[in-house]
Amino acid sequence: MLKKIIVPVLCMLLLLLSACTENKEEAEAHQKPVEIQPETVKIARNSELTIVPLYTPYQKYLKASLKTDDPEMDKKYYAKYVLSYIDEIGEQEKFSTADLKGNFMLQSTSYEQELLNRIDTLMKQHDKIKEVITENYIAAHKILPKKKSTIFIVPSNSDFPTMSESLAGVTGAAYKDAFVLYLDQTFDKNVLAYTIAHEYHHLILHDTPDFKISSVLKSVIVEGKADAFADRIVKGVSPPWDVPMDNTTKKHVAGLVNNYETTFNDVTFGNEQKDIPRWSNYILGRDILNHYLKSNPNLSIKEWTYKDEHEILKDYKYQNILE
């Protein structure tokens, strides 16, 4: 009789211990941070794209930063965990990271917890983000092939909320063989697709010998070309910077550009003192390219991609002012 009682009790104890162990393991696994590693996607026989999410380096920096109230230590942690990691990728993929790391959005933040929360949300959306990137990169690559590229995914910095809000949660910046996507958790999928195509065109121009955006006019033409390319890759999407500008303002901005009375920041972010609207380089560039392509409908994308600004400006209504 005693045996009959003891055996079931022992079995129940073993089952309880097993369940507790499983629950503990599940809890520990849940607490363990998920790392999303860089991934290289084969685009064609001799072409590939490396997608590098910076979620984990940012998490390491932010968790260290939350333990201190010292802004100087925040910067050191950012350099240690984020910027050094970017350098590692650059060395691995064989491209320079100096200009890339100089972007004003790549810096420590005073909104640590908010940024950690944003990263958690972006990580949950990573498969969708990767899908949009890959699909539109491949579409762009089919038109203008490129051997190798790297795309960094960076959570947008809360110290610059107007940048993210005005661009539907997506900001891009291109360099030689790499570009950076700054994403808010509420990013617009269509704008992300458009930005991929737009920045891809910048990558192509960066491959031309001695390419350099040496003037505001050059910037205007380069942005116009990138939009004209993106319009043909991502159909039916209007980017946030595609806003109307009256002819009087266009003529005014063109005059300032010609007289070297404006800067890159003026035409990108606007300057009230000079009556320059935000996104003027995009708006003017789009207007110039639309005119040129309507006048030359038989040119291929590859042909007009490499045309210089003087050829692109031919017969444009403000050609005399800009030249």
HELIX and SHEET records of a PDB file:
HELIX    1   1 LEU A    2  GLN A   31  1                                  30    
HELIX    2   2 TYR A   55  SER A   65  1                                  11    
HELIX    3   3 PRO A   71  TYR A   78  1                                   8    
HELIX    4   4 ALA A   79  LEU A   83  3                                   5    
HELIX    5   5 SER A   84  GLU A   93  1                                  10    
HELIX    6   6 ALA A   98  LYS A  101  1                                   4    
HELIX    7   7 GLU A  112  LYS A  124  1                                  13    
HELIX    8   8 HIS A  126  ILE A  143  1                                  18    
HELIX    9   9 PRO A  161  SER A  166  1                                   6    
HELIX   10  10 LYS A  189  HIS A  206  1                                  18    
HELIX   11  11 VAL A  216  ILE A  233  1                                  18    
HELIX   12  12 ASN A  247  ASN A  258  1                                  12    
HELIX   13  13 PHE A  264  PHE A  269  1                                   6    
HELIX   14  14 GLU A  272  LYS A  274  5                                   3    
HELIX   15  15 SER A  280  SER A  295  1                                  16    
HELIX   16  16 ILE A  301  THR A  305  1                                   5    
HELIX   17  17 GLU A  309  ILE A  312  1                                   4    
HELIX   18  18 GLN A  319  LEU A  322  1                                   4    
SHEET    1   A 5 GLU A  39  ALA A  44  0                                        
SHEET    2   A 5 SER A  47  PRO A  53 -1                                        
SHEET    3   A 5 LYS A 148  PRO A 155  1                                        
SHEET    4   A 5 ALA A 178  LEU A 183  1                                        
SHEET    5   A 5 VAL A 170  TYR A 175 -1                                        
END                                                                             
